[in-house]
């Protein structure tokens, strides 16, 4: 096989992304200690992002709001506005796409770019992007420039904010190998602890181990980590139009007050299912199963799931399935604190399915037409304009549920 040419990969990471967006939207917040936090009135408020100044005051992501305020009494807490952050994210992508079609997002604020085929040098492109983001959006990015995705990501972490770090085949042993293993992508806490126990502390030490030893200790993940450590990551940057079908569509809430009985819980289930049905129809996906996760007042979580008779996008079918799971499995010995409903085993449109005898396909058809009509109304007048009567009184639901969904930015290291 012909030896492939050295790739030019950039990883661009928007600094303090949510907080920086808020500072562009509200210039009076500039140079202040700012934290974007989950709602303080609700019980689960935590810091989602902080400004440079708040960071210097010791505020960390994931810290409860009360603790953050204790640490930094003049901290300005603002609620998150994801619709704006996702607009900023799109504008960032537009800047990246001036240089390549290979732009792969990692959360809202990070992207890999493969600029191998661009005639400009990767360092020139990185510099132009850094400047353009600053001039056009008022945000700053830190960029890692390297010959693979893993080192590019490492590079973007090395100097920030508003900085560029280059890691080359010639300097990676000097720059990367002294770093702790935990800096490597996909080297999680457990693996790090396990490595420590084997007296492997740095990426260089990991790289120097025999591959079969690492594989024996860590399996498939060990195989990847060893290759990453040696600069041998060959994973590709996805095309900007690449679409990965989601594996599930879920919505969960921590309720403002605990739920004590099936009626109270049902209101929450119906409400959560509304969003799921809407999202399934928007993404042209069908659920073949439903899962329900119940967190009780002692924070103990239990999950249940069932298979549906026929694939569906209908919120009523989904909420009924969730209610059935709750009735069959939960005794209310402890009140419920949080509920999550998830549509699982998703199928794309047109996936052939086995017809089911005695299933009322006419009723499905009618529900589907009704749902589409309701979607049109929601698209025009907003999602709150129309809802089932059973959830007109949503006293135990948090006021703005959008804030409660899992944030992509919190899921990776
Ligand atoms: Mg970032």
Boltz pocket constraint, residues with backbone or C-beta under 6 A from the ligand:
constraints:
  - pocket:
      binder: B
      contacts: [[A, 13], [A, 14], [A, 15], [A, 16], [A, 17], [A, 109], [A, 110]]
      max_distance: 6.0
